[in-house]
Amino acid sequence: MADDDTDDLELMESAFREVGFKSPIKTFTDGSSMLDYLLSDDGKSASLVLLDLNMPKQNGKFILNKIKHHPELAHIAVIVYSTSSAQQDILEAYQLGCNAYVVKPNCYNEIKKIASGIKKLWFDTSLLLRFRLSLTPAT
């Protein structure tokens, strides 16, 4: 997850844990740090990214474009998780290759619903992510 708002990172991570998500969750307060991690050996097993659009250094659209055009990262599912509900932001994110666009809610119960939906679709149902996770060596 990449978000410059540490409260949003903590709330989403807590919500994922409450809905039974057990895989490691890496958090970053800017997109460039996340991109560096994804390109490192430690980041090779990443399957899904939650990405805020409005971040310092390099914004989420720039990072999304980098991920989707890099041969070693293009397979990663990217969910944009942003406060913006602007039609232009949504359209541009999909044009850049995001797999889903979710507007950040204002209450924790809604955050838990989003975390549960992401877990169910991307980790319990999606064959690509289940296949990639089965290839990840146990630590």
N, C-alpha and C positions, 0 to 999 in steps of 0.2 A: 504494500500500500504506500502510495506517495501522496502526502497532503501537508501543506505548510501549517495547518491548524492541528496542534498536538491534541487538543480536546477531541476533535473529530477522529483522529487516529485511535485514541484510547477507547472512545465509545464504540467504534466499529470493531476493534479487536475484542473488547469485552462481549459484544453482541455475538461475534463468531464463536467465542468460547461457550457462551450460554446455550447456543443452539447445537453444541456438540462437535464443533470443528476441532480436530485434534492435530492437524498438520502445523508445522512451524509457520509463523506469520512474521514477515520482515516489514518494518515500517521505516519510512524515510520522510524527512521534512522538505525535501526538494527533489525534483525530477532528475537532475543530473546525478545525484548520489545513487538513486535507484537504477539509473541506466548503467552507471559504473558497476554496480553490484550484479546486474543481469549479465553483463559482459565478462564478469569474473568467473573463475571455476566454481565458486560457491553458488553463483546464480544460475548455473546451467540447468538445474532441475525445476526452475520456476515454470509454472503452468498458467498462472492467472495473475493479473495486475489490476488493482483498483487505483485509479488515477484521477486526481483532482485537476481541474483545468487551470485555475488561477494560483500559480506558485511562483516564487522568486527564481532567479537565475534563468531557468528554461521552463516555459509554461508547459502545461499538459499537452497541448496540441503539438508542440515541437517534439516532446518525448514520445507521444503516440506515433507520430510520423516516423521517428527514428526506429522505434520497435518494429513497426509493420514493414519497414523497408530494409531491415537488417536480416540477412539470410539465417543467422543463428537465433534470431529472436521472433521472427515473423509468425511462428506457430503459437506464441503466447496469446491467450485470450486477454483482451483488455476491456475492462468495464470502466467507463468514465463515471465518476462519482463526484458531482459538482453541485454547488448552490445555484448555478445558472440554469434557468429554464428557457433561456432565449433560443428561439427557433434557429437562429444563425449558428449558435454554438453547437446545438444538437446536430444539425445538418452537417456542419463541418467535421464534427467528431466522427460521424458515420462515413463521410467521404474519405477521411484519413484512415479508416479501417477499424474503428472500435467495434467490439462485439455486442455491447449494450451501453446504454446511457441511462443513468439513474440520478434523479435530483435528490439531494440530501434532504431528509425530512427534519422536522423540528422536535420530534419526541423520540425517546429511547425505544418505545414499543415498536414504532415504525422502523427504526434502525434494525431491531431484532428481526422483523419480518423480511427486510431486505437481506440480511445476513443468512437467514434461513433459506430464502429463495435462491441465493447464490450457491449456498452449500448443496441444496437439492439438485439444482440444474447442473452446475459446473463440476461438482465433485462426486455426487451420487449417481448421476445419470449420464453425463457426457463421456462418451467412449474415448475421445482424444485425451482428456485429462486423466481418466482412470488408466489408460494405457501408459501415459507418460509417468504417472506415479508408480506403476508397477515396474518401470525400468529404473527408477531411482534406487541406488544402492542404500541399504539400511545403514544407519549410523549408530 
